[in-house]
Amino acid sequence: MKTDLYINYIFIITFAIGIFNVFHTRIYAQANEDKAPLENTTIVRGPYLQSGTEKSIILRWQTNNPTDSRVIYGISSRSHIETAINPLISKDHKVEIEHLKKHTKYYYSIGDSKQMFNQGDSSYYFITSPSKDYKETVHMWVIGDFGTGDELAESVKNGYMKYRRGLQTDVWLMLGDIAYYHGEDKEYQKAIFSGIYKPMLRSVVAWPTPGNHDLRSADSHSQTGPYYEIFTLPTQGQAGGIPSDTEAYYSFNYGNIHYISLDSEDTPRDAGSSMLTWLEEDLKESKSLWNIVFFHHPPYTKGTHDSDREIDSRGRMIEVRENILPILEKYGVDLVLSGHSHVYERSFLLKNHYGYSSTFNSKSMIIKTEGKSIKYRSTFYKNKDNQGTVYIVCGVSGHKVRVGSVDHPAFAYSSNLYSGSLAIDIKDNVLFSVFVDDTGKVRDSFSIIKED
């Protein structure tokens, strides 16, 4: 009996030790599993630059494993002496760098507390915004409806780069439909993060406006969904302008240029609505020499969309024309940029056309300022007695569909033949814009000159 009892004790103790070893092994393995991926962490998105100002910028990126976030940076590509840290453990990384010098080039590396990913690579840099007294040329790139992520979108980018010949792009505007066709996260990954725009994203701040395809999976009222999760936009006037309290619409400054992005898809466009009230107040407060507004739905177009048709885009283009344009022209906005219609169209210098194309009166609505220069296709002169706005539709930076009559009387140049983008330069009182096709050839150009 004692022998049997002894054997039972031995069995129970052995069994208990076995159970302990199993659980200990599992716990140890789990602990090491949590630690091991940190050594194999890689970047799966980015880095990309957001909300740049004279004194600050936001760097974002994603990794395959959750870690903390660290950025080291400095004015030399060989020595990064400053550090910014976000201790939050996440796959989605966001680090704001503050107390920077205006219009200064900083090189940076991103990583976590254990490793850095791109140390010593001089293609990772950002340039802070200049102040209002900046007199040098500001180089802009504008693309619309480019979210296909295919060879056509890449050729449009290459055409622009060929035209620029190595010049730094200062301001990058995205006119919506950034991710086809449903604005899902995986579509953004393909369209903008997988390769075509990687060098641009890590060295130039991207400023988007939402398109109808982007907001199929996002909601402007609650500011939820991929569009609002991917982009970090100024809501409190920290980049210039007055607070909008929403990422759906916002404003920012770059030198002596004031930019406004509006949500023409998912935010009310009625007279007296919150967005339009904010728009008027923001323009009223603007002290910049130049004011540029961009949104997705064009007030005038005869391309793949028709701004005369009430059922087209559920009347959004008509609402933009009737409710938003009077505010823009009241405060002398110089340039309005839109996408949506997969053609290129560029207006005369216009004022007071808020109706259908059949009501367009060239004698009263076109500001007659052309003919003073033979260098450019169209040269428009503006002064305190001679105001007006140029409207551009550029929805051909990636989408293949190019049909439509392109015969709206408000446009000085229209084309359904070329894919391309806009290269716009502003130096002091002169704006010069070209439409560059996907081979780098200029298809349209115009200038606006501001006189005292």
N, C-alpha and C positions, 0 to 999 in steps of 0.2 A: 504493500500500500504506500509506504513511504517512497519507494522507488517510482511508483506511478505518479505520485504527487510531485516529486522532484522533476520528472520528465515533463509534466504539465506546466510547471513553473518555467522550465527552460523554453518550452514551446511558446508560452505567452510572451516571455521577454524577447525571444528571437523575432516573433511576429511584430511586436511593438517597435523594435529597432528597425525592422524592414519597412514598416509604415513610415517611421520617422525619416528614414533615408529617402524614401520616395518623395515625401513632401519637401524635404530639404533640397533634394535634387531639382524638383520643379521650381521651388522658390529661387534657388540659386540661378537656375537656367533663365527664369523670367527676369531676374535682376540683371543678368548679363545680357539678355536680349534687349532690355531697355537701354543698356549702355553701349552695346556693340554697334548699333546703327550710327551713333554719333561719329564713329570713325569712317563711315561710308556715306556721310551726308553729301548730297550733291544739289546743285541749283537746277530746278526744273522750270523756273520762270524768272525772267529779268536778269539783272536789275533794271528798273526803270524809274525815271525821275518824275516827280509830281510837285505841283504847287510852289514853283520857284518864285522867290522874291529877291529884293536887294540884300536881305540879311539872312535868309533861311531857305531850306529846300527839304523835301521828303524823298527818301530812297526806299523803294519797295522791291521785294523779291520773294520767291517761294522755294522751299526745299522739300526733298522727299521725306525727310524726318523732322520732327519737332525739335527745335533748339532755341536758345536765346539769340539775340541779334547784336552784331557789333560792326561798326564802320570806323575805319581809321582813314584820315584824310589830311591833306596839306597842299601847299602851293607848289611843291616840287614832286615830280613823278617818282623820284628816287627815295624820298623820305616823307612818310606820313606821320606827322607828330601829334595830331589831335585825334581824340577818340570820342565816339558817341555810342551809347549802349541802350538797348531796350531789353530788360531782363525777362520779359514775358516769353514763356516757352510756347512756340507755335511753328507751324509750317509756313504760315503767311507772315512775312516779316515787314515791319514798317519802322523806320528810324528817321526822326526829324533832327536836322542839324541847324543850329541857330548861331547867332552872334558872328555871322560871316561878314566879309568886306564886300561892298557893292562892286558889281561888274569885275569880278575876280575869278580866275580859273583855278579850280581845286581838283586834284587827283584823289581817287579814293579806292579803297578795297573793302569788300564786304565779307562777313563770315559770322562766326559765333565765338564764344569764349575759349574754344579749343583750337580753332583753325581759321585761316583766311583763304578765300577762294581764288582771288585774282591779283594777288600782291605783285606789284612790279609791272603790271600791264598798263601802259600809258593811254590806252583807248578808253579807259574808265575815268571819266572826268565830268564835271559840271561847271557852268559859268553862271554866276549870280547876275541878277538883272541890273541894268544901269539906272541912274536917276533921271529925272525929267530934263536935265540940261544936257543929256547925251546928244552929240552932234554927228556921230558916225552913222554909217548905213546899217539899218536893221534888215536882216535877211529872213524872210518868212517862207515856210512851205505849207501849202494847203492841199489836203486830199479829202475826197468825198466818196462815199459808197465803195470803199476799198476792201471791205471785210471778207473777201473770198479766199485770201491766202494762197492764191494760185500764181501761175506763171505770168499772167497779165498784170496782176498787182505788182509783182516783182519787176517787170519791165518798165512800168510807170515810175517806180522808185529809181531804177537805173537811168531812165531818161532824165529825171530831175538831177541826179548826181552828175550825169554827163554835162548838163547845162551849167551847173554850179562850178564845176572844175575845182573842187576841193575847198570852196568857201564854207565857212562855218554857218550852219543854220541856227538862227537865234530863237525863232518862235515857230512852233509846229502846231497847226490847227487841224483838227479832225472833224469833218462836217456830218458825222453820223453814219449809221449802218456800218459800224465797225466790225460786227460779227454776224455773218449770214449763217442760218436764216432765222434762227430763233433767239439769238442773243445769249446762248448758253455758254457756260464757262469753257467747255471744250472747244467751242467755236472761236472764242477769243484766243485761246491757246494756239489754234491753227492760224488764225488770221493775222495776229500781230506779234505773238511771242515766240513762234517756232523758228524764225530765221530771217525773214525778209527785212524786218525793221530793227533787229537786235542792236547793231552799232548805233543807230539813231536813238533808240530808247534809253541807252545807258549814258548818253551824252547831251541829249536835248529834252527839255521838259515837254511832255505831250499835254495838249489842252483839248479835250473832247467836247462835243455836244451830242446828245442822244438822238438816234434815229428810230424810226418805227420798228426796224428789225431788232435793234438793241433792247427795246423796251417790251418785246414779246415775253421776255423772261425776267423783267424787272418792273418795279412800281415806283413812280416818282413821288407819290404822296407819302409813302412810308420809307422811301429811300432804301429799298431792299432789292435783292437780286444781283446777278453778276455784274452789271454795269456799275452799280453803286458800291459793290464790294471790291472791284478792281481799281477804280479810280478814286483818288483822294483830292478833292477840289476845295478851294477856299470858300468858306461860308460866312466868315466874320470880317470880310474886307481886309484880311491880312496881306493880300497881294495887290491891293489897290481897289478903289471903289467903296461902296457902302455894303454892309452885311446883307446877305440874302437869306441867311438862316437855312439854306438848303443847297445841296449839291446839284439839284435839277437845273438851276440857273445861277450864274455867278459872274464876277468881273475880275479883271486883273490889269496891271500896268506893265509895260515894258518900255523904258525910256519915256518919250513923249507921246506914246500911243496907248490908248485905253481900249481894251477888248471886253466885249460882253457876249457871253454864251447864254442862249435862251433854249428852253425846252418847248419845241413846237408840237410835240407828240402827245405828252401825257399830263401836262399841266394846263389848267384853264387859260384860254387866250382871250377871254371876254374883257371888254372895256371895264376898268375898275377892279379887275382881279388882282390878286396879290402880286403876281409876276409883273403885270403891266404897271402897277403902282410903284413897285420897286424899280423897274426899268426907267421910269420917268425921273424918279428921285436920283438914281445913279447917274443918269446923263446930265441932270441939272447940276450935280456936284462935280462933274468931270472938268478938270482944268487942262487936260491934254490937248495938244494941237490936233491930233488925229483921233477919231473915234471909229472903231470897226466892230460890227455886230455879226455874229454867226449863229445859225440855227439850221435845222434839217430841211424843213418844207419851204420851197421858194414861193414868193408872192407872184412871180411871173414865170411861166414855162410853157413850152409847146414841144415837149419831148416825150419820154415814156410816160409822163404825167401831163395833165392839162389843167392849168390853174383856172380855167373858165368853168370847168365841170364841177358842179356842186357835190356830186357823189364821189368824185375822185379824192382819195385820202380823207373821206368823210368831212369834207369842207374845210380842212385845216388850212389849205393855201389861201382860201378866200378870207378866213378869219385873220390870218397873218396880214394879208394885204389891207383889210379894212380896219383892223384894230391896232396893229403894231406899227405899220409904216407911218401913220400920221405922227406918232411919238418920235420915231427915229428922225424924220425930216424936220420936225419942230426944233430939235436940238442939233441939227446940222451934221448928222452921222454921214461919214464920207463913203464908207464901203459896207455892203451887206453881202455875206457869203452863205450859200446854201448848197445842198446836194439833192438827194431824193430822185430827181429826174435824171436819167442816165444819158445825158447830153452835156455839151458845154454851151452856155449862153452868157453874153455880156451886154449890159444895157448901155444906152447913152447916159449922160448926166441928167437925172430925172427929178421931178417933183410933182406931187399932187395926183398921181395916178393910183386910185384906190378901187377901180371898177374892173369890168371885163375888158378884154382886148379890143372889143368892138367900140369901146368908149374912148380909146386912146387918141389923144389929140397932140400930134407932134408939134404944132405951133405953140401950144400953151404948156406942154408938159416936158419938153426937151429944153434943157438950158443950153442956149446957143453959145458955146465957147470954143468950138473946134476951129481948126484952120490956122491957128497961130504958130504951129510947128509942123514941119515936114518930116521930122525925125521919127515920130511914132505914128501908128495908125490912127490913134485918137488922142488928143491932148485936151484936157478939161481944166479950166481956170476957175478957182473959187475965191471969193472974198466976202466981206460982210454984206454986200448988196447982191451977191450972185451965189446962191447956195444950191445944193442939189446932192443926189446920192447916186452912186453906181452900184448896180445889182449884178451879181454873178451866180450862175448855177454851174457847179462842177461836180457832177455825179458819175464821173467816168474814170476813177482812179483804181478800178479793179473789176467793175461789173462789165460783162460782155454785151449786154443788151443795149443797143443804140438805135432807136427808131424814133419816129415822130416827125411832124411837119417842120419843126424849128423855125416858125415864121411869125413869132410874136412881134408886133410892131415896136415894142419898147426896146428891143435888142439891136445893137449896132453890129454884133457879130454872133452867129449861131452855127453850130456844127454837130452832126450826128455821125461823124466819120472817124473821130480820133479818141483814143483813150489818153488820159494825161492828168496833169496836176498844175497847180498855180505856184509860180515863183514870184514873190512880191518883195520889192525893196523900197524902204522908206528912208530918206535922208533929209533931215530938217523939214523943209516945206515942200518936198517933191516925193510923190508916190509913183512907182513904176511897176506895172504888173504884166506878166507874160503867162500865156497858157502854153505849157511845154508838153508835147506828145510823148509817147513811150519810146521814141527813138532819140529824144533830146532836141527835136526840132521845134522852133517857136511857131505856133499857129495863130496866135492873136496877141496883141499888146496894146496897152494904153497907159496914159499917165494922168495924174491929177497934180496940179500946181496950185499952192495956196499963196495968194497975193495979199499984201497988207491992205 
